[in-house]
C-alpha cells in the first residue's frame, strides 16, 4: 500500500472530490484532506492510499494536471518529520 501526497489542491476540494480524481487510476483505500484546526477550511493538500501498482500510475497521470486553475503536485508521501510541539497561549 502506498501513501500519496496531493498538493496545491483547490480549497474547494473535499474527500469525495479527491477520491473521484484518483479512482480512474485504481482502487482507492483511504482519502484525507488536511484541514485547518481552527477554521475547518482545507489547507490545500491531502493524502490518498492506494495499492503500490495503482499509486505509481496515479502519480504519473495526475501530477501537473490543472484543476480549477491550480497545478496539482502529486508525489509519493514522505514520512512526517517529528517537530517539537508548540505551546498555544
QUIHU-V664618 format. One record per residue. N is the residue number from 0. SS is DSSP state (H for helix, E for strand, L for the rest). PSI is psi in degrees with one decimal (NA if undefined). NEAR is the number of other C-alpha atoms within 12 Angstrom. Layout:
n:N ss:SS psi:PSI near:NEAR
n:N ss:SS psi:PSI near:NEAR
This chain:
n:0 ss:L psi:133.0 near:18
n:1 ss:E psi:144.3 near:27
n:2 ss:E psi:127.9 near:30
n:3 ss:E psi:134.5 near:38
n:4 ss:E psi:131.2 near:35
n:5 ss:E psi:107.3 near:42
n:6 ss:E psi:166.8 near:34
n:7 ss:L psi:35.3 near:30
n:8 ss:L psi:145.4 near:35
n:9 ss:L psi:144.8 near:25
n:10 ss:L psi:-14.9 near:25
n:11 ss:L psi:-11.4 near:21
n:12 ss:L psi:129.0 near:30
n:13 ss:L psi:-174.7 near:26
n:14 ss:H psi:-40.7 near:26
n:15 ss:H psi:-43.9 near:18
n:16 ss:H psi:-42.3 near:20
n:17 ss:H psi:-40.5 near:37
n:18 ss:H psi:-43.2 near:27
n:19 ss:H psi:-37.5 near:20
n:20 ss:H psi:-38.9 near:29
n:21 ss:H psi:-21.7 near:35
n:22 ss:H psi:-37.9 near:25
n:23 ss:L psi:-16.6 near:18
n:24 ss:L psi:-5.1 near:24
n:25 ss:L psi:-168.4 near:23
n:26 ss:L psi:128.6 near:24
n:27 ss:E psi:119.5 near:30
n:28 ss:E psi:-41.8 near:22
n:29 ss:E psi:147.4 near:23
n:30 ss:E psi:134.9 near:29
n:31 ss:E psi:126.6 near:27
n:32 ss:E psi:127.1 near:31
n:33 ss:E psi:130.9 near:26
n:34 ss:E psi:151.6 near:21
n:35 ss:L psi:131.7 near:14
n:36 ss:L psi:-26.9 near:9
n:37 ss:L psi:-42.0 near:8
n:38 ss:L psi:-21.4 near:9
n:39 ss:L psi:0.7 near:13
n:40 ss:L psi:144.8 near:17
n:41 ss:E psi:142.6 near:23
n:42 ss:E psi:2.9 near:24
n:43 ss:E psi:12.7 near:28
n:44 ss:E psi:165.1 near:32
n:45 ss:E psi:-174.0 near:36
n:46 ss:E psi:145.6 near:37
n:47 ss:E psi:135.9 near:41
n:48 ss:E psi:129.6 near:33
n:49 ss:E psi:159.1 near:30
n:50 ss:L psi:149.2 near:22
n:51 ss:H psi:-47.3 near:21
n:52 ss:H psi:-40.1 near:18
n:53 ss:H psi:-33.5 near:26
n:54 ss:H psi:-46.3 near:34
n:55 ss:H psi:-39.4 near:26
n:56 ss:H psi:-41.6 near:24
n:57 ss:H psi:-42.5 near:38
n:58 ss:H psi:-48.4 near:34
n:59 ss:H psi:-36.5 near:20
n:60 ss:H psi:-29.2 near:22
n:61 ss:H psi:-26.4 near:30
n:62 ss:L psi:126.8 near:27
n:63 ss:L psi:-5.9 near:20
n:64 ss:L psi:149.2 near:21
n:65 ss:E psi:127.0 near:18
n:66 ss:E psi:115.2 near:22
n:67 ss:L psi:42.0 near:13
n:68 ss:L psi:6.7 near:13
n:69 ss:E psi:135.7 near:20
n:70 ss:E psi:115.3 near:18
n:71 ss:L psi:143.6 near:29
n:72 ss:E psi:106.5 near:28
n:73 ss:E psi:127.4 near:33
n:74 ss:E psi:171.1 near:28
n:75 ss:E psi:134.5 near:27
n:76 ss:L psi:139.9 near:24
n:77 ss:L psi:154.1 near:13
n:78 ss:L psi:143.5 near:11
n:79 ss:L psi:130.1 near:8
n:80 ss:L psi:141.5 near:8
n:81 ss:L psi:127.5 near:6
n:82 ss:L psi:148.1 near:6
n:83 ss:L psi:140.3 near:6
n:84 ss:L psi:131.8 near:7
n:85 ss:L psi:140.8 near:6
n:86 ss:L psi:140.9 near:5
n:87 ss:L psi:126.8 near:4
n:88 ss:L psi:NA near:3
